[in-house]
């Protein structure tokens, strides 16, 4: 196999690394979507709780934490180079 780093036949495993990076980036995309869906579910189900229980259990901070993780995953996925 000829790699693009060394421009000759070598065993640097560049192709394997590229495939692993692609797999991990796809997993990151999947995780970002799952976090978005989780935030939506928490918001939807949380509205069934009274204001008292929403405040007592920190619903707003839970939602904010999930949404922040979602945005961080999107940022990480967009920064892939």
N, C-alpha and C positions, 0 to 999 in steps of 0.2 A: 504494500500500500504506500502511496506517496502522500505525505502530509503537506499541509500548507505552511507549516512552521519551518520545517527543515528543507523542504523542496527536494526531497529524495526519498527513496524507500527506507522506512524506519519503523520502529516499533514503539513510538512515543504514545500510542493509544489516543491520539487526538480525536479520531472519529468516535471512539467509545465515550470520551469525555463530552463531546458535543451532543451525543445522544442522551447522556445522563442529564446534561444541562437542560435539554429540550423537555425531558420527562419531568424534571423538577419544576420547570417553568409552567408546564401544563398543570401540575399538581397545585402550584401557587394560584393559577387562574381559577381552578376548581374550588380551592379554599376561599378565595375572595368572593365567589358567587355564593358559597355556603354561608359565609358570614353575613352577606347582604340578606339572604333569605332568613337567617336566624334573627337578625335585627327586626325584620318585618314581622316575623312571628311573635317575637317578644312584645313588640308594640301592639299588635292585634290582640294577643291574649291578655296583655297587661291592662288593657282598657276595661276588661271585665272586673278587675279588682277595684275596690273603692279607693278614693283618694288617700284614706288613712293607710291602707295596706300598701299602696304604691309608694308612699313616703316611708313607711316603716321598713320596707324591704329594699328600698333604694332602687326602684324601677328605673328612674330617669338616669341614674349613674350606670346601671347595667346596660341600658340601651346605648348610652354615650360610649361606653367601653367597647361594645360590640361594633358600633359604627366606626370608631377609631381604628379598630383592628382591621375592619373591612377596607377603610381608606389606605391604611398602611400596606395591606396586601396589594391593592391596586397600584399604589406608587411603586412598590417593589417590582411588580410585573411590568410596569411601563418602563422601568429603568433597565430592563434586560437589554444587554448589548452583546 
